[in-house]
Amino acid sequence: MKPAPFRYARPKNLADAVEILASADHDVKILAGGQSLVPMLNLRLVRPAVLIDLNGVPGLDHITPGADGGLSIGALTRHAALADSAPVIERAPLVAEAARHIGHPAIRHRGTLGGSLAHADPAAELPAALVALGAELVLHGPRGARTIQAPEFFRGLMTTALPPDEILIEIRVPPQGPGWGFAEVVRRAGDFALAGVVALVGRPPGSSERCDSARLVGFGVGDRPVRFAAAEEILTGQGGDPGAAVARAASAAAEACDPPDDVHASAEYRRHLAAVLTEEAVRQALTRLDGARPA
Amino acid sequence: MIAPAERLSIRLTVNGRVIEREIAARRSLADFLREDLGLTGTHVGCEHGVCGACTVLVDGESARSCLLFAVQLDGATVTTIEGLTPPEGLSPIQQAFCAAHAMQCGFCTPGMIVATTELLRTNPAPSPGEIREALGGNLCMCTGYVNIVRAVAQAAAALRGGAGESS
């Protein structure tokens, strides 16, 4: 057997899950889809005394459209469900697109939204998409439920603001505008990205001028989802040629990166990709704002 | 509250048979199938979710059996390559893999056939690109991908009632 011995519990409701979590003295891992955690268990990179399987808790895999045009999504929602869900495709197409880029069919059937966020791999697609969208995460623990903004949730390499006695149960996604783009470079379809960029831009209706809002987030280019604030300001700033602004924003995005330098790609190459992919994601977003489909 | 336990009893359906066992929590579904049930058609390659050799169907959907613990499968329905093989002879997908010589050492073949079963159930006429994408999570270490893609296209044609494509 590959993993070190552990004790396992499959609580039937959230209150029990929280109670077991508290009683396990912090030497515990939450099992959702297991597509990142179980490899780490099998490689003995983690050796928790207790594994709490959330899959027996009902009501954690809902996709609920909100009155504001947004969505609330249960943390146990599988990537395959996100990618195929009509409300997600309609209201948060960036999330559906990000989910489509994760792994392979067998992985998307099991892997979950909450698991991806709590695992916080800096090269993962969904954390970047939810930071760009300004999503709100609902954490549940012994003191009840509370919320945290997605950008505050990610604290570093595979490190989040989730305390050991709380469970991520829901993700609230605000309404998404029509100007969105998603671009990544992978060695093979389904791999973690060498680098990727998501873009959300807005422009007054009927205008072909400057954007009045821009949100650009890179993944695989730092220790967490990286917001390209200077690039956003260039896109929304006044003066100059709007076309040239995209190229300048791409350069600014590359400067904001502190990418890893490893066997998969050099830091310099990832920085180069950040610029190219920023331009690509922004152009997709502008094309969609014009009512067309990106090539 | 349910106390966490190191050994648990499970009851699940494997290839149509109801199975009840008490097992260690850390027993993977792959090891459970192979070691406890003797279903050695499910192959164990990387044991950390990369190679796809251990792919089975859980409640009808493909999953990597090395990334599931058998205790998670209490109440579930599991189908392995043995369950996809008719009592006599071979299924149309298996026949196509033989006809197209879509195997060299054969180690990846059970996982490939499980993934193909799922693909053709949802997409009866996949393009070569769609076949490659659907089987992207299954590695053939002999690199015999060209014939595997041909076999899937031939199996799709056979299942659609065509005479088979020679591509």
Interface residues (C-beta under 8 A of the other chain):
Chain A: M1 K2 P3 A4 P5 F6 R7 Y8 A9 R10 P11 K12 D16 E19 I20 S23 A24 L31 G34 Q35 V38 P39 N42 L43 V50 L51 I52 D53 N55 A80 G103 H104 P105 A106 I107 H109 R110 R188 A189 G190
Chain B: M1 I2 A3 P4 A5 E6 L8 A24 A25 R26 R27 S28 D31 E47 H48 G49 V50 G52 T55 V58 E61 S62 A63 R64 C66 L67 L68 F69 V71 Q72 D74 A115 E118 L119 E133 A134 G136 G137 N138
